[in-house]
Amino acid sequence: MDIAAQLLAGFATAATPINLMWAFVGCAIGTAIGVLPGLGPAVTVAMLLPITAQVEPTASMIFFAGIYYGAMYGGSTTSILLNTPGETATMVTAMEGFKMARSGRAGAALATSAIGSFVAGTIATVLVTLFAPWVANAAVQLGPPEYFCLMLLAFTTVSAVLGKSALRGITALFIGLAIGLVGIDQITATVRYTGGVPEFMDGIEVVLVAVGLFAVGEALYSALYEGKSTSSIQSSGRVHMTREEWRRSWPAWLRGTAFGFPFGTIPAGGAEIPTFLSYATERKLSKKPEEFGTTGAIEGVAGPEAANNASVTAALVPMLTLGIPTTVTAAILLSALQNYGIQAGPQLFTTSADLVWALIASLYIGNVMLLVLNLPLVGLWVKLLQIPRAPLYAGILIFATVGVYGMRQSAFDLYLMLGTGLLGLALRRLDFPTAPVIVGMIMGPMAEAQMRNALSIGEGRWGVFLERPVSVALLAVVLAVLVLPPLWRRWLARR
């Protein structure tokens, strides 16, 4: 009853006209930012941080939170329609969503994305309300060995599932790992792999590489190898899901939520790992696996989108209860709290209970707002498919250029974006998957840091990874992912 009373008090605060206005503006801006490639919630919230000097804490946190999870809704739109992820977490959505758009099912892909985001966001918000302290306490028990094994599982899953062969997937993964290690070593502060280029000392931006590989690479491929041919993208004809698509979507929404929420609560989590794991699971469980990578499978959109939004909501658990941000945007939200002199941590629910419960209540309200904003606009977004190929991809390049240049106002970033675009063109032409490049780039430095921390704990012994039950279980799963599929295929061939 105590939680219920506090939540009702939070709704009373969040439902005031001024706070509802801030929530709506945040959701609208977040959706628009998610649609634009190159711009993300972290950049947007960082640019808007000065409003903390003028707006009271509860209203500004509701506003920033609206931008945060609004961007997750909007990021799927260009992923599905243009194969251009607005956020790195929506890369998986692009793989099946864009193929659905090409086969005339863009409306269904956008609908399952919006509804799945609402379902996952609502379930995750209920879990945050009920179990935030317990989940955070359980997550904090994990140490570096477990985190490293968790990332190793993500690496092997992505490499084995994406692409036409595990070897090509692993090759793409190592390209991403190499890019991710450029810059200053997190532990020793040693400059490495920069080639004497000062701009590389701060590392290479993930968003820049994602935009280059997907947006620029797609535009170059279209110009060079598809030319003036008639577009293979078909008009959707409808903007709703059939009964069969509903039947295939709802289990994927629930499974995606089950993947996303735990990963969002751990410091080594984020939305990338659960979306890829969700995609791999849906591909294995689907009764129509032939649709994956060809005409587009709706489960490949529904599951990852649910995992994405569940992890985004769950990221508030460690941020509020432990003061540990699990995403870049969460870190900026934490700095916004600090601007008000509010310290996140176990005492936050006591010292600033009104703010915390109003923020949690705004998640419920924001999910409804975003569903109302996104579903009626499905028909509008689908009309993007009627834009001729040349101006469409020219527009993509303009948005990508503006977004990347806006991050650091650096012309060097534009050259780097073009270079990664050429890399994306080469990978696509040679039939290598591009998603493992981003996965390796994002998680490579984190995996390296966790591995070195684990070895420090074990005094240099690799056996430290075999001394903890969770890490042993994760290594067993990694081994199964690598060994069982080839054995299964060999057994089927003998049959």
Summary of the structure (lengths in Angstrom):
residues: 495
radius of gyration: 21.9
end to end distance: 59.5
largest distance: 71.1
contacts: 1899
relative contact order: 0.18
helix: 77%
strand: 1%
